[in-house]
Amino acid sequence: MTLFDDSLLQLAFSLHNQRGAYALLLGSGISHAAGIPTGWEITEDLIRRVEEPSGAKVDGSWSTYYEEKYKKEPNYSELLEKLARTPSERRAIIEQYIEPTDQDRDNGQKLPTQAHRNIAKLVQQGYIEVIITTNFDRLLEAALNEKGIEPTVVSKASDIDGAGPFQHSSCYILKLHGDYRDKNILNTDDELSKYPRKTNTILNRILNEYGLIVCGWSGDWDHALRNALERRSTRRYPLFWAYRSRLSEKAEAVTKTQSAATINILGADEFFTELSEKVEGLERSRQRNPLDIDILVAQAKKYLTKDEHRISLADLIAKEVERITACLHDPDLCPRMEFSRDAVLRRIERYEAATKGLAKIAGLIGRWGNDAQIEGLTEAIRSIYARADLRSGKETYLKLLQYPALLTYHACVIGLVKARNWSGLHGLMGCSIETGDGYTELMLDVFSPLLFQSRASTDDENLSMFRHLSDQQHAQLPFIGHLE
């Protein structure tokens, strides 16, 4: 069970299928696990530093004390201005919260986190090329450097012209509020109310040309950035907003105006770890977008209702057979490769992903189809089995080639049983199939031993997908689905 809702899976598919089409927008929450405080935690500490010299003491939080004393919510910018009047002084204060001490390093604090490293991995793999951040720290740059990536970093408007086009950079980081070692970092309400013209121009281009993934940003303090998001005019790619606990009112207003998908997360580390793993899993299995599968199922249901759609149904099945055939003959899955358990599991994932559409159609045909439609599916199963007849390679890999035919057959059987179509079931099991070398056998005799093969053997060469399916077959019922 995923820790997040379905929007995370959709985001993973979008990233995987549209490499480089999304930019990240990262706020202070991204670095929180590193021991770098969020804006609110800095605000609490700033209240303490402002009020303690006058003898103030609190039993609860400093923010509650501030609200009771001044009858208003504490404001990060106002507090910082009370402590430091110039940008350089404010930079020195912020540096204390960000720069790691020797003790911090010994404790693993203020160093790149899982989130930073998983972001760097997504950059390395080409899924992310542009990053917008309100953070002053350099943890992201450090994580990228660990991967051998030297990003183009723009931390002030005067950097923009010299940085060159962001499309030509392997990783372009726009640090909207500056770098903590710069003199002119942005902190106060006045500084955050508007950006320089050049900054606004590049920001608008990124927001309008890329999809956006927001994480670790509350949307409360950064007025100019919030305004830029609200005026984002094109919807070529969607906006995904990951948040902890709840969205603030201002953030919720932005998500509504932008029709953003929201993802409730435990934290940035968990979110980017889960996202990276899902994208890697999709790359391994090359699964199809679940929306594509839903459309396929809807088409099959429509074509099953009337005989006039028989050609359309046949074409739909033929396309899925070609998809499976392409997977069976993929050079990456050559049966002559070195044997390993991981390689077996990888092939299982790939074959299941390739067969998912046809298996769902097979379940529908078994449940609702007539004799002619069942016969058409039977020919598809024969075709898949025949195309899996490769003669050279590791025995287990060669057996695995039969897995898509087995899944399709099994799905139709489940549909027939669900429909109590015993004559159709008897007919399917009694169909003959060419097994090679001039032999002809019944489908029942070919597939049933494979499906229920003993799981006792631990010999590597017997670690086939058939035992795997036998372990998982009940859990695989949703894989067929849509039989009601």
C-alpha positions as CSV (number, residue, x, y, z in Angstrom):
1,M,0.0,0.0,0.0
2,T,1.4,3.3,-1.0
3,L,1.8,6.1,1.6
4,F,0.4,8.6,-0.9
5,D,-2.7,8.9,-3.0
6,D,-3.1,8.0,-6.7
7,S,-1.8,11.4,-7.8
8,L,1.7,10.1,-7.0
9,L,1.4,7.2,-9.4
10,Q,0.1,9.6,-12.1
11,L,3.0,11.9,-11.4
12,A,5.4,9.0,-11.8
13,F,3.9,8.1,-15.1
14,S,4.0,11.7,-16.3
15,L,7.7,12.0,-15.4
16,H,8.5,8.7,-17.0
17,N,6.7,9.3,-20.2
18,Q,7.7,12.9,-20.6
19,R,11.3,13.0,-19.5
20,G,12.5,16.6,-18.8
21,A,9.0,18.1,-19.1
22,Y,8.7,18.9,-15.3
23,A,10.4,21.5,-13.1
24,L,10.6,21.3,-9.3
25,L,9.6,24.1,-7.0
26,L,11.3,23.4,-3.6
27,G,10.8,25.3,-0.3
28,S,12.3,25.1,3.1
29,G,10.6,21.9,4.0
30,I,12.9,20.0,1.6
31,S,15.9,20.6,3.9
32,H,14.1,20.1,7.2
33,A,15.3,16.6,7.7
34,A,18.9,17.9,7.4
35,G,18.4,19.9,10.5
36,I,18.0,23.2,8.7
37,P,14.9,24.9,10.2
38,T,11.9,25.8,8.2
39,G,10.8,29.4,7.9
40,W,8.4,29.0,10.8
41,E,11.0,27.5,13.0
42,I,13.4,30.3,12.2
43,T,10.5,32.7,13.0
44,E,10.0,31.1,16.4
45,D,13.7,31.4,17.2
46,L,13.8,35.0,15.9
47,I,11.0,35.8,18.4
48,R,13.1,34.3,21.2
49,R,16.1,36.4,20.1
50,V,14.0,39.5,20.0
51,E,12.2,39.0,23.3
52,E,14.7,37.3,25.6
53,P,16.9,40.4,26.1
54,S,13.9,42.1,27.7
55,G,13.5,39.2,30.2
56,A,10.7,37.4,28.5
57,K,10.2,33.7,29.4
58,V,7.7,31.3,28.0
59,D,6.3,27.9,29.1
60,G,4.8,27.1,25.7
61,S,5.7,28.4,22.2
62,W,7.3,31.7,21.4
63,S,4.7,32.3,18.7
64,T,1.9,32.0,21.2
65,Y,3.7,34.5,23.5
66,Y,4.1,36.9,20.5
67,E,0.4,36.7,19.6
68,E,-0.7,37.3,23.1
69,K,1.7,40.3,23.6
70,Y,1.2,42.0,20.2
71,K,-2.3,40.8,19.3
72,K,-1.2,39.6,15.9
73,E,0.6,36.6,14.3
74,P,4.4,36.8,14.2
75,N,5.9,37.9,11.0
76,Y,9.3,36.4,9.9
77,S,10.2,39.5,7.9
78,E,9.3,42.0,10.7
79,L,11.3,40.1,13.2
80,L,14.4,39.8,11.0
81,E,14.3,43.6,10.4
82,K,14.3,44.2,14.1
83,L,17.5,42.2,14.5
84,A,19.3,43.4,11.4
85,R,18.7,46.5,9.3
86,T,21.0,45.7,6.3
87,P,20.9,42.8,3.9
88,S,24.5,41.8,4.9
89,E,23.5,41.6,8.6
90,R,20.4,39.6,7.7
91,R,22.6,37.2,5.6
92,A,24.9,36.7,8.6
93,I,21.9,35.7,10.8
94,I,20.6,33.3,8.2
95,E,24.0,31.7,7.8
96,Q,24.0,30.6,11.5
97,Y,20.9,28.4,10.7
98,I,22.4,26.9,7.5
99,E,26.2,26.6,7.6
100,P,27.2,23.2,9.3
101,T,29.6,23.2,12.2
102,D,32.0,20.4,12.8
103,Q,29.6,19.0,15.3
104,D,26.8,19.2,12.8
105,R,28.9,17.2,10.3
106,D,29.8,14.6,12.9
107,N,26.1,14.2,13.6
108,G,25.1,14.0,9.9
109,Q,23.2,17.3,10.2
110,K,23.0,20.1,7.6
111,L,24.1,17.7,4.9
112,P,22.2,16.4,1.8
113,T,19.2,14.2,2.8
114,Q,17.4,11.4,1.0
115,A,15.2,14.0,-0.7
116,H,18.2,15.9,-2.1
117,R,19.9,12.7,-3.2
118,N,16.8,11.3,-4.9
119,I,16.3,14.6,-6.7
120,A,19.9,14.4,-7.9
121,K,19.1,10.9,-9.1
122,L,16.1,12.1,-11.1
123,V,18.3,14.9,-12.6
124,Q,21.0,12.4,-13.4
125,Q,18.5,10.2,-15.2
126,G,17.2,13.2,-17.2
127,Y,13.7,13.3,-15.7
128,I,14.3,16.8,-14.1
129,E,16.3,19.5,-15.7
130,V,15.0,22.7,-14.0
131,I,14.7,23.5,-10.3
132,I,13.2,26.6,-8.7
133,T,13.9,27.0,-5.0
134,T,13.3,29.5,-2.3
135,N,16.1,28.0,-0.2
136,F,19.3,29.7,0.6
137,D,21.3,26.5,1.4
138,R,23.5,24.6,-0.9
139,L,22.4,21.0,-0.1
140,L,20.9,20.4,-3.5
141,E,24.1,21.5,-5.2
142,A,26.1,19.2,-2.9
143,A,23.9,16.2,-3.8
144,L,24.2,17.0,-7.5
145,N,28.0,17.2,-7.2
146,E,28.0,13.8,-5.6
147,K,26.5,12.5,-8.8
148,G,29.1,14.3,-10.9
149,I,26.6,17.0,-12.0
150,E,27.7,20.7,-12.0
151,P,24.5,22.7,-12.1
152,T,24.0,26.1,-13.5
153,V,23.0,28.2,-10.5
154,V,21.3,31.6,-10.7
155,S,20.9,33.2,-7.3
156,K,20.4,36.9,-8.4
157,A,19.1,38.7,-11.4
158,S,22.5,39.8,-12.6
159,D,23.4,36.1,-13.0
160,I,20.7,35.4,-15.6
161,D,22.3,36.7,-18.8
162,G,25.6,35.0,-18.1
163,A,24.0,31.6,-17.2
164,G,22.7,31.1,-20.8
165,P,19.4,29.4,-21.7
166,F,18.1,27.0,-19.1
167,Q,17.2,24.5,-21.9
168,H,20.9,24.1,-22.6
169,S,21.9,23.1,-19.0
170,S,21.9,19.6,-17.6
171,C,20.5,21.1,-14.5
172,Y,19.4,24.8,-14.0
173,I,18.7,26.0,-10.5
174,L,16.9,29.3,-10.0
175,K,17.4,30.4,-6.4
176,L,14.7,33.0,-6.2
177,H,15.7,34.4,-2.7
178,G,19.4,34.2,-3.3
179,D,22.2,32.1,-1.8
180,Y,23.0,32.4,1.9
181,R,26.5,33.6,1.0
182,D,25.3,36.4,-1.2
183,K,24.9,39.9,0.2
184,N,21.4,40.5,-1.1
185,I,19.2,37.6,-0.1
186,L,15.5,38.2,0.0
187,N,13.8,38.0,3.4
188,T,11.5,40.9,4.2
189,D,7.9,41.4,3.0
190,D,9.0,44.3,0.8
191,E,11.8,42.2,-0.7
192,L,9.4,39.2,-1.3
193,S,6.6,41.3,-2.8
194,K,8.2,41.6,-6.2
195,Y,11.1,40.2,-8.2
196,P,13.4,42.0,-10.5
197,R,12.2,42.2,-14.2
198,K,14.8,39.6,-15.4
199,T,13.9,37.2,-12.6
200,N,10.2,37.5,-13.4
201,T,10.9,36.9,-17.1
202,I,12.8,33.7,-16.5
203,L,10.4,32.5,-13.8
204,N,7.4,33.1,-16.1
205,R,9.0,31.1,-18.9
206,I,9.7,28.2,-16.7
207,L,6.2,28.1,-15.2
208,N,4.6,28.3,-18.6
209,E,6.8,25.9,-20.5
210,Y,7.1,23.1,-17.8
211,G,4.9,21.1,-15.6
212,L,5.6,21.8,-12.0
213,I,6.1,19.6,-8.9
214,V,5.9,21.7,-5.6
215,C,7.3,20.3,-2.4
216,G,8.3,21.8,0.9
217,W,6.8,25.2,0.1
218,S,3.9,26.6,2.2
219,G,3.0,29.4,-0.2
220,D,2.4,31.8,2.7
221,W,5.4,34.2,2.7
222,D,6.6,34.5,-0.9
223,H,4.1,36.9,-2.4
224,A,5.9,37.4,-5.7
225,L,6.2,33.6,-6.3
226,R,2.6,33.0,-5.4
227,N,1.5,35.7,-7.8
228,A,3.7,34.2,-10.5
229,L,2.0,30.8,-10.0
230,E,-1.5,32.3,-10.1
231,R,-0.8,34.0,-13.4
232,R,0.6,30.8,-14.9
233,S,-1.4,30.8,-18.2
234,T,-0.6,27.7,-20.1
235,R,-1.7,24.2,-19.0
236,R,0.5,22.2,-21.3
237,Y,1.6,20.1,-18.3
238,P,-0.1,19.8,-15.0
239,L,0.9,21.1,-11.5
240,F,1.4,18.6,-8.7
241,W,1.6,20.0,-5.1
242,A,3.0,17.7,-2.3
243,Y,2.2,18.8,1.2
244,R,2.4,17.7,4.8
245,S,-0.6,17.8,7.2
246,R,-2.7,20.3,5.4
247,L,-2.4,23.0,2.7
248,S,-2.5,26.6,3.9
249,E,-5.3,28.8,2.7
250,K,-3.1,30.7,0.3
251,A,-1.6,27.5,-1.1
252,E,-5.1,26.0,-1.5
253,A,-6.2,29.0,-3.4
254,V,-3.3,28.5,-5.9
255,T,-4.1,24.8,-6.3
256,K,-7.7,25.7,-7.2
257,T,-6.8,28.4,-9.7
258,Q,-4.3,26.0,-11.3
259,S,-6.4,22.8,-11.1
260,A,-3.4,21.2,-9.3
261,A,-3.3,17.6,-8.2
262,T,-2.4,17.5,-4.5
263,I,-0.4,14.7,-2.8
264,N,-0.5,14.4,1.0
265,I,3.0,13.2,2.1
266,L,4.8,12.2,5.3
267,G,7.8,14.3,4.4
268,A,10.1,15.3,1.5
269,D,12.4,12.3,2.1
270,E,9.6,9.8,1.8
271,F,8.0,11.6,-1.1
272,F,11.1,11.8,-3.3
273,T,12.2,8.3,-2.4
274,E,8.8,6.9,-3.3
275,L,8.6,9.0,-6.5
276,S,12.1,7.9,-7.6
277,E,11.4,4.2,-6.9
278,K,8.1,4.4,-8.9
279,V,9.8,6.0,-11.8
280,E,12.6,3.4,-11.7
281,G,10.0,0.6,-11.5
282,L,8.2,2.0,-14.5
283,E,11.5,2.1,-16.4
284,R,12.2,-1.5,-15.5
285,S,8.7,-2.8,-16.3
286,R,7.7,-0.2,-18.9
287,Q,4.2,-0.3,-17.6
288,R,1.5,1.6,-19.4
289,N,-0.3,4.5,-18.0
290,P,-3.4,3.3,-16.0
291,L,-5.5,5.8,-17.9
292,D,-4.6,4.1,-21.2
293,I,-5.7,0.7,-19.7
294,D,-9.0,2.3,-18.6
295,I,-9.6,3.6,-22.1
296,L,-8.7,0.1,-23.5
297,V,-11.2,-1.6,-21.2
298,A,-13.9,0.9,-22.1
299,Q,-13.3,0.3,-25.8
300,A,-13.5,-3.5,-25.3
301,K,-16.7,-3.2,-23.4
302,K,-18.2,-1.2,-26.2
303,Y,-17.1,-3.6,-28.9
304,L,-18.4,-6.6,-27.1
305,T,-22.0,-5.3,-27.0
306,K,-22.7,-5.4,-30.8
307,D,-21.7,-7.8,-33.5
308,E,-21.1,-4.8,-35.9
309,H,-18.0,-4.0,-33.8
310,R,-16.4,-7.4,-34.4
311,I,-13.7,-5.9,-36.7
312,S,-12.9,-3.2,-34.1
313,L,-12.5,-5.8,-31.4
314,A,-10.3,-7.9,-33.6
315,D,-8.1,-4.9,-34.3
316,L,-7.9,-4.1,-30.6
317,I,-6.8,-7.6,-29.8
318,A,-4.3,-7.6,-32.7
319,K,-2.6,-4.4,-31.4
320,E,-2.2,-5.9,-28.0
321,V,-0.8,-9.1,-29.5
322,E,1.8,-7.0,-31.3
323,R,2.7,-5.2,-28.1
324,I,3.3,-8.6,-26.4
325,T,5.3,-9.9,-29.4
326,A,7.6,-6.8,-29.3
327,C,8.2,-7.4,-25.7
328,L,9.0,-11.1,-26.2
329,H,11.6,-10.2,-28.9
330,D,13.1,-7.3,-27.0
331,P,16.9,-7.5,-27.2
332,D,17.1,-6.4,-23.5
333,L,15.3,-9.7,-22.7
334,C,17.4,-12.0,-24.8
335,P,17.0,-15.6,-23.4
336,R,20.7,-16.2,-23.9
337,M,21.7,-13.7,-21.2
338,E,23.3,-14.8,-17.9
339,F,20.8,-16.3,-15.5
340,S,19.9,-14.6,-12.3
341,R,17.0,-14.3,-9.9
342,D,16.7,-10.6,-10.4
343,A,16.7,-11.0,-14.2
344,V,13.8,-13.5,-13.8
345,L,11.8,-11.1,-11.7
346,R,12.6,-8.2,-14.2
347,R,11.2,-10.3,-17.1
348,I,8.1,-11.2,-15.1
349,E,7.5,-7.4,-14.5
350,R,8.0,-6.6,-18.2
351,Y,5.8,-9.5,-19.5
352,E,3.0,-8.7,-17.0
353,A,3.1,-5.0,-18.1
354,A,3.0,-5.9,-21.8
355,T,0.1,-8.4,-21.2
356,K,-2.0,-6.3,-18.9
357,G,-4.2,-4.8,-21.6
358,L,-4.9,-8.1,-23.4
359,A,-5.5,-10.0,-20.0
360,K,-8.2,-7.5,-19.1
361,I,-9.8,-7.9,-22.5
362,A,-9.6,-11.7,-22.1
363,G,-11.4,-11.5,-18.8
364,L,-14.2,-9.4,-20.3
365,I,-14.5,-11.8,-23.3
366,G,-14.7,-14.8,-20.9
367,R,-17.3,-13.0,-18.8
368,W,-19.5,-11.4,-21.5
369,G,-18.3,-12.7,-24.9
370,N,-20.0,-15.0,-27.4
371,D,-18.6,-18.1,-29.0
372,A,-17.1,-16.1,-32.0
373,Q,-15.4,-13.6,-29.6
374,I,-14.0,-16.5,-27.5
375,E,-12.6,-18.1,-30.6
376,G,-11.0,-14.9,-31.7
377,L,-9.2,-14.6,-28.4
378,T,-8.2,-18.3,-28.6
379,E,-6.5,-17.5,-31.9
380,A,-4.7,-14.6,-30.2
381,I,-3.4,-17.0,-27.5
382,R,-2.2,-19.5,-30.1
383,S,-0.4,-16.6,-31.9
384,I,1.4,-15.4,-28.7
385,Y,2.4,-19.0,-27.8
386,A,3.7,-19.6,-31.4
387,R,5.8,-16.3,-31.3
388,A,7.3,-17.4,-28.0
389,D,8.8,-20.5,-29.6
390,L,12.5,-19.5,-29.5
391,R,14.9,-22.5,-29.6
392,S,18.1,-21.1,-28.1
393,G,18.8,-19.8,-24.6
394,K,18.5,-20.5,-20.9
395,E,15.7,-22.9,-20.1
396,T,13.9,-20.7,-17.6
397,Y,14.0,-17.7,-19.9
398,L,12.6,-19.8,-22.7
399,K,9.8,-21.0,-20.4
400,L,9.1,-17.4,-19.4
401,L,8.3,-16.5,-23.0
402,Q,5.1,-18.5,-22.5
403,Y,4.0,-16.3,-19.6
404,P,1.9,-13.8,-21.6
405,A,0.0,-16.6,-23.3
406,L,-0.6,-18.2,-19.9
407,L,-1.8,-15.0,-18.3
408,T,-4.3,-14.3,-21.2
409,Y,-5.6,-17.9,-21.1
410,H,-5.9,-17.7,-17.3
411,A,-7.8,-14.4,-17.5
412,C,-10.3,-15.8,-20.0
413,V,-10.8,-18.9,-17.8
414,I,-11.6,-16.7,-14.8
415,G,-14.1,-14.7,-16.9
416,L,-15.8,-18.0,-18.1
417,V,-16.1,-19.3,-14.5
418,K,-17.5,-16.0,-13.4
419,A,-20.1,-16.2,-16.1
420,R,-20.8,-19.9,-15.3
421,N,-20.2,-20.5,-19.0
422,W,-19.3,-24.2,-18.6
423,S,-19.6,-25.1,-22.3
424,G,-17.3,-22.2,-23.2
425,L,-14.8,-23.2,-20.6
426,H,-14.9,-26.8,-21.8
427,G,-14.4,-25.6,-25.4
428,L,-11.4,-23.3,-24.4
429,M,-9.7,-26.1,-22.4
430,G,-10.2,-28.5,-25.3
431,C,-8.7,-26.2,-28.0
432,S,-5.6,-27.6,-29.5
433,I,-2.3,-25.7,-29.7
434,E,0.9,-26.3,-31.6
435,T,3.7,-26.8,-29.1
436,G,6.5,-27.2,-31.6
437,D,8.4,-30.1,-33.3
438,G,5.1,-31.2,-34.9
439,Y,3.3,-31.8,-31.6
440,T,-0.3,-30.7,-30.9
441,E,-1.8,-30.6,-27.4
442,L,-4.8,-29.3,-25.7
443,M,-4.6,-25.9,-24.0
444,L,-5.6,-27.5,-20.7
445,D,-2.6,-29.9,-21.0
446,V,-0.2,-27.1,-21.9
447,F,-1.1,-24.4,-19.5
448,S,-2.4,-26.2,-16.3
449,P,0.9,-27.9,-15.4
450,L,2.6,-24.6,-15.8
451,L,0.1,-22.7,-13.6
452,F,0.2,-25.2,-10.8
453,Q,3.8,-26.3,-11.0
454,S,5.3,-27.4,-7.7
455,R,7.0,-24.7,-5.6
456,A,9.3,-27.0,-3.7
457,S,12.4,-26.8,-5.9
458,T,15.0,-24.3,-5.0
459,D,17.2,-25.0,-8.0
460,D,18.0,-21.7,-9.7
461,E,17.1,-23.0,-13.2
462,N,13.6,-23.9,-11.8
463,L,12.9,-20.4,-10.4
464,S,10.4,-19.8,-13.2
465,M,7.5,-17.3,-13.4
466,F,5.1,-20.2,-13.1
467,R,5.9,-20.7,-9.5
468,H,5.8,-16.9,-9.0
469,L,2.3,-16.8,-10.6
470,S,1.2,-19.7,-8.4
471,D,2.3,-17.6,-5.3
472,Q,0.5,-14.5,-6.6
473,Q,-2.5,-15.7,-8.6
474,H,-5.1,-14.6,-6.0
475,A,-3.5,-11.2,-5.7
476,Q,-3.5,-11.0,-9.5
477,L,-7.3,-11.0,-9.8
478,P,-7.4,-7.1,-9.8
479,F,-4.9,-7.3,-12.7
480,I,-7.7,-8.8,-14.8
481,G,-10.5,-6.9,-13.2
482,H,-13.6,-5.2,-14.7
483,L,-15.6,-8.4,-14.9
484,E,-18.7,-7.1,-13.2
